[in-house]
């Protein structure tokens, strides 16, 4: 006689073992990079300053090296990299934390503002792409259609869909 499968393994369920972290917390996952919103805000401010204050060197016609401003575009990927995150999802996780919500939203808004400002450039295609894919912008076309139509149906069809019959049609003798 065969025994049921559940008793073949002694009827015991295998439980997932708890992993205890170095801090003594079970199944903690990776530790947060930022416990303090102020520390995160400082790093975000550093990123924007870095982007704004970049320079590049160029050699002019006389052979002299000239340094000129060469700001870097604000990007969400750049911000996440600067903050030490593996991906943009980590920043979204911080945005869900009450203490960090405003900080992350303001940083996102600053990046979005940068790309909106570039819409006036000679070639705004990159800005349009960024805004559509990261800021929820979309093309919208409105169509206004005017006109009229008439619909003819039998009394039976009108009754089937629950339309009230005209008074004269209801009172007319049926054939």
Secondary structure by P-SEA (a helix, b strand, c coil): ccccccccccccccccbbbbccccccccccccccccaaaaaaaaaaaaaaaacbbbbbbccccbbbbbbbbbcccaaaaaaaaccccaaaaaaaaaccccaaaaaaaaaaaaaaaaaacccccaaaaaaaaacccbbbbbbbbbbbbbbbbbbcaaaaaaacccccccccccccc
